[in-house]
Structures are given as C-alpha cells and as structure tokens.
Amino acid sequence: MAANLDVPRLKENIWTIYPDADSAFISTVEESYEIPRDAAITALRMRSYCTGHNDIATIAGRSALDEPTVRQVIASFASAGLLVDLNDREPPLDLGVARRSLLAACKLWGTELTRNYIGNRFVSGRLPREALEGWLLEMYHYIKDFPDAIRYAEAHAKDPALKDLLHEYARQETGHEHFVLETLEGFGLSRDEVEHSVPLVSTRTVCLLMRSLVDLDASGMLLIAALVEAQDFDESLISQFTEALERHYGVSKSVFDPYFKHQQIDFELGHARLLEENLDKINISDPALLDRIVNELHDLKHAFDLQSLEITEYYSPLNGRYLPRQPMQYASIH
C-alpha cells in the first residue's frame, strides 16, 4: 500500500545545512541525499507539520507556503522513500527487517550524537574551563552508573545467552569511572569531592531512560551500546583535541590520557559492535513493542542532547552554582 501523500508523515530524517554551502544533506536510516540548499530550507519550513495529522492545506497554511509547493515537496519526499505508510503494520513483522532497521537507526543516531555532542565545542574554547570540568563530572557519573544499567538489563533477560553476554559486558565496564576521576584530579579536584558530588538532572535522565528501555526488552541494552559506545579510536584526532584543550584551558594534554584510555579500552573490546555481532539476540517483531522501543531509544538520544544543554547552562558561567554539584540533604533545610 502506498504512503498517503494527502496526509503525509515522514520517516526519520536528519538535516545538515551549512551557512556558506550551496548544498545541504539529509540522512535517513537507509542512505544520505545531497540537495540544493534553498530546497532544503523550503522543505524544513513545512517539515514540522508532516506528522500524519495534517492535510496539504493545513501544512501550507502553517508553513506559509502555497499548496502546489507543498505538494511538490511531498512528492519529492515520496520518491526518496521518506513517507511512512501507517497502514502497513500487520503483525508479525519480518524479524530480519526489524533487526536491520534497529541497527541502522542506532548507527544514524550514534553518528548524530558524535557530531553534535558538547565535547566538540571545547576545541574552539567557546565554553569556560568550568564547563569542561562540568562535562567531565557528568561523564564520571554516567560512566559509573553504566554497568549498573547493564546489570539491570541482565536481571531482566530471559534468554540465557543474552544474560551471559550482558553479564560479561557489565564486568568489562565496571570501575571505568576511575579513568575520569584521574582526569578530574588532574584539574585539581579532589577524589573526595568528586565521589560525593551528584549528577545534573539530565544525566540522571539518561540513566533512567536506559533502564526504561530495557524494561521493555532486555535486548535493548544492545541498542544502547550501539548508540553510545565509541565507533572508532583515532589517536591523531584525539591528539588534536587535547592540544586544543591545552591551548584554550591551560591544562596539560597528558591530563586527558586516562579519559581516552577508557575510550580505547571500550573500542578494543568491541563494545560498539555488540549489537551488530549479536543481532540474533533481538527477537522483537510486535509492532506496538517496536514502536515503544524505538521511541525510548530516540528519547535517550535526545537526553544526551539535553545533557549538553544543561552542562552549558549550569557551568557557564557558574554564577554561584556549586562545582561539583552537591547533594541536597536534610541538613540543608533545617
């Protein structure tokens, strides 16, 4: 059954537009397209309303475009395979297709996270040193919690092979927060103040969403791994990164050696490949459950975006906020 061109809804699509470029790029779980920049700007004006709830006239009115233009853009979306057919959902779905689609989504969103993550902003020195310390503090709390999230998935796993896989994954990740702790000590923070600090709410949200996802199915932990684990380890790029931090923040590049040692260990252990190498552990073909899992995974991706925003807001400038962030205790209010 063909997609509905009169009440269109889009498949996942990520747009990249550079101010000085003539072309823009759109990425989907299947492929990437290069289109003229002006066409991309027009498409984005109406993209917000292509939710499967609005007809052409409504989309045109809300985006301040004429209906022929809207129909032309919708037709281009359809020819590129970007429109969802909401009627083509009779269970059970093809398990092989579901597995490949989940893997492709993790790769797409993982690439987007890598490109947009706050760590990249420190290369230009646009954020203060306190924000750099804050980012590392949030990484400390996130990495410390991560093996507990894996063990949570292990406890929910019914498949013995998946349970064993998650048990080993948790074992390999346990204790890795000490790499970030050593880096923070290089900034002059004490072990005691780091260990007794608390994460930002966005970091807690990341941790809670991981558990929410594996509540739906324990194999969701493999999706999380594909989303968040380092896809490669490029020593030359890391050297450029740490040199930029040394230049902007006056911190010796060697201070970051423990942090990137952790990244190297995870890469060499193949954690980013756990999903791809264990796709047979994904046994979900119910459309309703897949909807919930994909939505939770997408929320997790946006929780990392939120974390970047909160780190920026909380730490730059501090304006009297605690560094590291302190727990709120009863002694604080009586």
C-alpha positions as CSV (number, residue, x, y, z in Angstrom):
1,M,0.0,0.0,0.0
2,A,1.4,3.4,-1.0
3,A,2.1,6.1,1.5
4,N,-0.6,8.8,2.0
5,L,0.5,11.9,0.1
6,D,-2.5,13.8,1.2
7,V,-1.9,13.5,5.0
8,P,1.9,12.8,5.0
9,R,4.1,11.6,7.8
10,L,7.8,11.4,7.5
11,K,10.2,8.6,8.3
12,E,13.2,9.6,10.5
13,N,15.3,12.2,8.7
14,I,18.2,14.4,9.8
15,W,19.1,17.6,8.0
16,T,22.5,19.3,7.8
17,I,22.7,22.8,6.4
18,Y,25.9,24.7,6.4
19,P,25.5,28.5,6.1
20,D,28.1,29.0,3.4
21,A,27.4,25.9,1.3
22,D,25.2,25.6,-1.8
23,S,24.1,22.1,-0.9
24,A,22.5,20.5,2.2
25,F,22.3,16.9,3.3
26,I,19.5,14.7,4.5
27,S,20.3,11.4,6.2
28,T,17.9,8.6,6.8
29,V,18.3,5.1,8.2
30,E,18.9,3.9,4.6
31,E,21.0,6.5,2.9
32,S,22.0,10.1,2.6
33,Y,21.0,12.7,-0.1
34,E,22.5,15.9,-1.2
35,I,20.0,18.6,-2.2
36,P,20.2,22.3,-3.1
37,R,20.3,24.5,0.0
38,D,17.3,26.6,-1.0
39,A,15.2,23.4,-1.5
40,A,16.3,22.2,1.9
41,I,15.2,25.4,3.6
42,T,11.8,25.2,1.9
43,A,11.4,21.6,3.0
44,L,12.3,22.4,6.6
45,R,9.6,25.2,6.7
46,M,6.9,22.5,6.2
47,R,8.7,19.5,7.8
48,S,7.4,20.4,11.3
49,Y,3.8,19.8,10.1
50,C,4.3,16.5,8.3
51,T,3.1,14.4,11.3
52,G,0.4,12.3,9.7
53,H,-2.3,14.6,11.3
54,N,-2.3,17.5,8.8
55,D,-3.5,17.6,5.2
56,I,-1.9,19.6,2.4
57,A,-4.0,22.7,3.0
58,T,-3.1,22.7,6.7
59,I,0.6,22.2,6.1
60,A,0.5,25.0,3.5
61,G,-1.2,27.4,5.9
62,R,1.0,26.6,8.9
63,S,4.2,26.9,6.9
64,A,3.1,30.0,4.9
65,L,3.8,28.1,1.6
66,D,1.4,27.7,-1.3
67,E,-0.3,24.3,-1.8
68,P,1.5,23.5,-5.2
69,T,4.9,23.9,-3.5
70,V,3.8,21.7,-0.6
71,R,2.6,19.0,-3.0
72,Q,5.9,19.2,-4.9
73,V,8.0,18.8,-1.8
74,I,5.8,15.9,-0.6
75,A,6.2,14.2,-3.9
76,S,10.0,14.5,-3.6
77,F,9.7,13.1,-0.1
78,A,7.7,10.2,-1.5
79,S,10.2,9.5,-4.4
80,A,13.0,9.4,-1.8
81,G,11.1,6.8,0.3
82,L,10.6,9.3,3.2
83,L,6.9,8.8,3.8
84,V,5.5,6.4,6.3
85,D,2.8,4.0,5.4
86,L,0.9,3.8,8.7
87,N,-1.4,1.0,7.3
88,D,1.5,-1.3,6.5
89,R,1.8,-2.7,10.1
90,E,0.2,-6.1,10.2
91,P,1.9,-8.3,12.8
92,P,4.1,-10.1,13.0
93,L,6.7,-8.0,11.2
94,D,9.6,-9.6,9.5
95,L,12.2,-10.2,12.2
96,G,15.2,-9.8,9.9
97,V,13.9,-6.5,8.7
98,A,13.2,-5.3,12.2
99,R,16.8,-6.2,13.3
100,R,18.4,-4.4,10.4
101,S,16.2,-1.4,10.9
102,L,17.1,-1.1,14.5
103,L,20.8,-1.4,13.7
104,A,20.6,1.3,11.0
105,A,18.7,3.6,13.4
106,C,21.4,3.2,16.1
107,K,24.1,4.0,13.6
108,L,22.2,7.1,12.3
109,W,21.6,8.5,15.8
110,G,25.0,7.5,17.1
111,T,26.6,9.5,14.3
112,E,24.4,12.4,15.1
113,L,25.3,12.3,18.8
114,T,29.0,12.2,17.9
115,R,28.7,15.2,15.6
116,N,26.6,17.3,18.0
117,Y,28.0,16.4,21.4
118,I,29.2,19.1,23.7
119,G,32.8,17.7,23.8
120,N,33.3,19.1,20.3
121,R,32.7,22.6,21.5
122,F,35.7,22.7,23.7
123,V,38.0,22.5,20.7
124,S,37.2,26.2,19.9
125,G,37.5,27.3,23.5
126,R,34.0,28.9,23.3
127,L,33.0,27.5,26.7
128,P,34.7,28.3,30.0
129,R,37.0,25.9,31.9
130,E,34.3,25.3,34.4
131,A,32.1,23.8,31.7
132,L,34.9,21.5,30.7
133,E,35.2,20.3,34.3
134,G,31.4,20.0,34.5
135,W,31.4,17.9,31.3
136,L,34.0,15.5,32.9
137,L,32.0,15.4,36.1
138,E,28.9,14.3,34.2
139,M,30.9,11.7,32.4
140,Y,32.1,10.4,35.7
141,H,28.6,9.9,37.0
142,Y,27.3,8.5,33.7
143,I,30.2,6.0,33.3
144,K,29.9,5.0,37.0
145,D,26.2,4.2,36.5
146,F,26.5,2.4,33.1
147,P,27.5,-1.1,34.4
148,D,24.6,-0.9,36.9
149,A,22.3,-0.3,33.9
150,I,23.7,-3.3,32.1
151,R,23.2,-5.4,35.2
152,Y,19.6,-4.2,35.3
153,A,19.2,-5.5,31.8
154,E,20.9,-8.7,32.7
155,A,18.4,-9.3,35.5
156,H,15.5,-8.8,33.1
157,A,17.0,-11.1,30.4
158,K,15.1,-14.3,29.8
159,D,17.4,-15.7,27.1
160,P,20.4,-17.4,28.9
161,A,22.8,-16.4,26.0
162,L,21.7,-12.8,26.3
163,K,22.0,-12.9,30.1
164,D,25.6,-14.3,29.8
165,L,26.5,-11.6,27.2
166,L,25.2,-8.8,29.4
167,H,27.0,-10.2,32.4
168,E,30.3,-10.1,30.6
169,Y,29.6,-6.6,29.2
170,A,28.9,-5.3,32.8
171,R,32.0,-6.9,34.1
172,Q,34.1,-5.2,31.4
173,E,32.6,-1.8,32.1
174,T,32.8,-2.0,35.9
175,G,35.1,0.5,37.5
176,H,35.8,2.6,34.4
177,E,34.8,5.8,36.2
178,H,38.2,5.8,37.8
179,F,39.7,6.9,34.4
180,V,37.5,10.0,34.5
181,L,38.3,10.5,38.2
182,E,42.0,10.6,37.5
183,T,41.4,13.2,34.8
184,L,39.4,15.3,37.2
185,E,42.2,15.1,39.7
186,G,44.5,16.5,37.0
187,F,42.2,19.5,37.0
188,G,42.8,19.9,40.7
189,L,39.6,18.4,42.0
190,S,39.9,16.0,44.9
191,R,38.8,12.4,44.9
192,D,36.5,13.0,47.9
193,E,34.6,16.0,46.3
194,V,34.1,14.1,43.0
195,E,32.9,10.9,44.7
196,H,30.5,12.8,46.9
197,S,29.0,15.0,44.1
198,V,25.8,14.4,42.3
199,P,25.0,14.5,38.6
200,L,22.9,17.0,36.8
201,V,19.2,16.1,36.3
202,S,19.8,15.5,32.6
203,T,22.5,12.9,33.4
204,R,20.1,11.2,35.8
205,T,17.5,11.3,33.0
206,V,20.0,9.4,30.7
207,C,20.5,6.8,33.4
208,L,16.7,6.4,34.0
209,L,15.9,6.2,30.3
210,M,18.4,3.4,29.8
211,R,16.5,1.4,32.4
212,S,13.2,2.4,30.9
213,L,14.3,1.0,27.6
214,V,15.4,-2.4,29.0
215,D,12.2,-2.6,31.0
216,L,10.6,-3.1,27.6
217,D,13.1,-5.8,26.5
218,A,16.5,-6.7,27.9
219,S,18.0,-6.8,24.4
220,G,17.5,-3.0,24.3
221,M,20.9,-2.8,26.1
222,L,22.5,-3.9,22.9
223,L,20.8,-1.0,21.1
224,I,22.1,1.4,23.8
225,A,25.6,0.0,23.3
226,A,25.4,0.7,19.5
227,L,24.2,4.2,20.2
228,V,26.7,5.3,22.9
229,E,29.9,3.3,22.5
230,A,32.9,4.7,20.6
231,Q,32.7,3.7,17.0
232,D,36.4,4.3,16.4
233,F,39.6,5.4,18.2
234,D,41.7,7.8,16.2
235,E,44.8,8.8,18.1
236,S,45.6,11.7,15.7
237,L,42.2,13.3,16.2
238,I,42.5,12.8,20.0
239,S,45.9,14.4,20.0
240,Q,44.5,17.4,18.1
241,F,41.6,17.6,20.6
242,T,43.8,17.5,23.7
243,E,46.2,20.0,22.1
244,A,43.3,22.4,21.6
245,L,42.2,21.9,25.2
246,E,45.8,22.6,26.4
247,R,45.9,25.8,24.3
248,H,42.5,27.1,25.4
249,Y,42.3,26.0,29.0
250,G,45.9,25.7,30.1
251,V,45.6,22.0,31.1
252,S,48.4,19.7,30.0
253,K,47.2,17.3,27.3
254,S,48.6,14.4,29.4
255,V,45.8,15.1,31.9
256,F,43.4,13.6,29.5
257,D,45.3,10.4,29.0
258,P,43.2,8.4,31.5
259,Y,39.9,9.6,29.9
260,F,40.9,8.5,26.5
261,K,42.4,5.3,27.8
262,H,38.9,4.3,28.8
263,Q,37.7,5.1,25.3
264,Q,40.5,3.0,23.8
265,I,39.7,0.0,26.1
266,D,36.0,0.1,25.1
267,F,36.9,0.3,21.4
268,E,39.3,-2.6,21.6
269,L,36.7,-4.7,23.5
270,G,34.4,-4.2,20.6
271,H,31.5,-2.7,22.6
272,A,30.3,-0.7,19.7
273,R,29.9,-3.9,17.7
274,L,27.8,-5.8,20.3
275,L,24.5,-5.2,18.5
276,E,25.8,-5.9,15.0
277,E,27.5,-9.2,16.2
278,N,24.5,-10.3,18.2
279,L,21.5,-9.3,16.1
280,D,20.2,-12.8,16.7
281,K,19.5,-11.7,20.4
282,I,16.9,-9.2,19.1
283,N,13.7,-11.1,18.9
284,I,11.1,-8.4,18.7
285,S,8.5,-8.4,15.9
286,D,5.5,-7.0,17.6
287,P,4.8,-3.6,16.0
288,A,3.5,-2.0,19.3
289,L,6.5,-3.1,21.3
290,L,8.9,-2.0,18.5
291,D,7.2,1.5,18.5
292,R,7.8,1.8,22.2
293,I,11.4,0.7,22.0
294,V,12.3,3.0,19.1
295,N,10.6,5.9,20.9
296,E,12.6,5.2,24.1
297,L,15.8,4.9,22.1
298,H,15.1,8.2,20.4
299,D,14.3,9.8,23.7
300,L,17.7,8.6,25.1
301,K,19.4,10.2,22.1
302,H,17.7,13.5,23.0
303,A,18.5,13.1,26.6
304,F,22.2,13.3,25.7
305,D,21.3,16.5,23.7
306,L,19.6,17.8,26.8
307,Q,22.7,16.9,28.9
308,S,24.8,19.1,26.6
309,L,22.4,22.0,27.0
310,E,22.3,21.6,30.8
311,I,26.0,21.4,31.2
312,T,26.3,24.6,29.2
313,E,23.6,26.4,31.2
314,Y,24.8,25.2,34.7
315,Y,28.5,25.7,34.3
316,S,28.9,28.7,32.0
317,P,29.0,30.8,33.9
318,L,28.7,29.3,37.4
319,N,27.0,32.3,38.9
320,G,27.5,30.8,42.4
321,R,26.4,27.3,41.5
322,Y,28.3,24.5,43.2
323,L,31.2,22.9,41.4
324,P,31.0,19.9,41.7
325,R,27.2,19.9,42.1
326,Q,26.2,19.0,45.7
327,P,23.5,16.7,47.1
328,M,20.5,18.4,48.7
329,Q,20.3,17.0,52.2
330,Y,18.1,17.4,55.2
331,A,20.9,19.4,56.9
332,S,20.5,22.0,54.2
333,I,16.9,22.8,55.1
334,H,16.6,22.6,58.9
